[in-house]
Amino acid sequence: MKYLAGYPAATLAQVQTLLEQDRLRAWLLQKYPQAHGVRTDKALYDYVMELKNTFLRNTGPLSKIVYDSKLHVVQHALGTHTTVSRVQGNKLKAKREIRVAAQLREGPLEFLRMLCVHELAHSKEKAHDKAFYQLCTRMEPQYHQYEFELRVYLTHLDAGGGAVWNC
């Protein structure tokens, strides 16, 4: 259960029991019965920009927000934020991008929101420190719960469990 490293032993035991009894998929479906409708890159862009405009109006613009099918395999991450600086004439231009793993195209909105909030928080706080997580919980009060349950979902997939939300 590599995705749940660092959680208390009692919590890990509960997840392990559900996994062994093949009940993890049912547990996830009970908590999150429906998948979200943010399927396209344009819909993802609109969704993230709405979050950004609500909570982080004063941060720099984002030039690209897309689903990335190679992200999970290559980077071992579900989302990335990058800033690419280029010289144009005598000016330095920065392009900021957010990429979301394509696996989150099919899943509950809460998981997508948690990841988008995480990546947006990096536009203000670079390190995973106390200020970073305070910003995440300001944008999504249930941030830590959704992160845990997303990790449970990844554990389900890692154990050979199939897709939970068939869209």
Buried (B, 14 or more C-beta within 10 A) or exposed (E): BEBBEEBEEEEBEBBBEBBEEEEBBEBBEEEBEEBBEBEEBEBBBEBBBEBBEEBBEEBEEBEEBBBBEEBBEEEEBBBBBEEEEEEEEEEEEEBBBBBBBBBBBBBBBBBBBBBBBBBBBBBBBEEEEEEBBEBBBEBBEEBEEBBBBBBBBBBBBEEEBEEBBEE
